[in-house]
Amino acid sequence: MATFTVPTRETVSATNQGIFDNLEKGLGFVPNIYATLALNETALPDYLAFQGRKSTLKAKEKEVVNLAVSQVNECAYCLAAHTAIAKMNGFNDEQILEIRRGEVSFDPKVAALATFAKETTLNRGKPSVAITDALLAAGYTQANLVDVIMVISDKIVSNFLHGVTQVPVDFPAAVPLESPVLA
């Protein structure tokens, strides 16, 4: 099995060194998944630009999508990171577990969003008409739907990168679910 070493500031390009410096200032550290993107000259700046694009979704809604997609893809890194971020955005532990299970009871709009993200990921971009209609009926617009797809695609990149590289998780581990979500 290939072993991937997390790059350090000294081993990346000058452009990526500047990004590392900004991440260090803003977050207090450079997350390993971001550092791993810096193995490529342009991947980290491209990914951060994509991730930081203007969106019709609120930060909290993005975290619903991030958690649902990361659970389907069983990405320990992203589940850990987005559990921490979801807590910063106001979700409690039980709500986070419900989102990850795709069985949200605390808010019908969040339930529709989590279900859509889960089903879209499980079905490789082809959710049922009923799931799509439920998202729109919950109050999301077609513009929101496009942004949900953008967040799904962002998360698939980081889920797949971690799945291949298995770089160390540098966030507190997410609580495992009792049963898989792939049903």
GIDAQUI-V711916 format. One record per pair of residues at least 6 apart in sequence whose ideal C-beta (glycine too) atoms are under 6 Angstrom apart, sorted by the first residue. I is the first residue (numbers start at 0). J is the second residue. Records with the same first field share a line. If there is no record, write none. Layout:
I: J + J
This chain:
3: 164 + 166
5: 31 + 34 + 166
6: 34 + 37 + 38
8: 16 + 19
11: 37
12: 40
15: 37 + 43
18: 43
19: 29
22: 29
31: 166 + 167 + 169
32: 76 + 157 + 161
35: 164 + 166
36: 42 + 43 + 46
37: 43
50: 153
54: 146
55: 142 + 143 + 146
56: 146
58: 88
59: 88
61: 150
62: 81 + 84 + 85 + 88
63: 98 + 109 + 112 + 113
64: 116 + 147 + 150
65: 81 + 154
66: 81 + 98 + 99
67: 113 + 116 + 117
68: 116 + 120 + 151 + 154
69: 77 + 78 + 81 + 158
70: 99 + 180
71: 117 + 120 + 121 + 180
72: 158
74: 158 + 161
75: 168
76: 161 + 168
77: 157 + 158
78: 173
79: 168 + 170 + 172 + 173
80: 170
82: 95 + 173
83: 170
85: 95
94: 105
97: 103
98: 113
101: 113 + 114 + 117 + 180
103: 109 + 110 + 113
108: 137 + 138
111: 133 + 134 + 137
114: 130
115: 126 + 130 + 134
118: 126 + 130
119: 126 + 151
